[in-house]
Amino acid sequence: MSSDSGEGTQVASSQPSESRRPVYRVESTGNFWHDAREAFKRISIADDFQRLGEMPCARNSLMSGIASGVGVGVIRIMSAGFLVGSHWAVGTFMVVSLGTWTVCQRNIEAERRKLQKVVEEMPKRFIKQKDKTIDESGGS
């Protein structure tokens, strides 16, 4: 692998040019600071927020976290004061968002495993059906 300048880390994508998702190589140069600098160059907050709806589970977990954080925060502000209530709101938002995201990711992974199992079993079903039809026609 040749070491190019910082622009050499981007690999041409087979996707159309209108797609804003570049594909990068994952090899490191061995230099931590250079690799970290290249990684930070790839961060684009505006693009990440624009694609937030495409990320699995992100929308639902954020909405659940916001709703529960606001609810707990308002209740705690009324009973304990603004500073304590805002701490509770942020904490509740973080816990609920991470919890719902984790549960959603686990459900997606379980569904992928089930789908993979079905895909692996499909050829076996067709072979069994073929053998069964051959046995029926050969036995007559």
Order of alpha helices (4+ residues) and beta strands (2+ residues): beta-beta-alpha-alpha-alpha-alpha
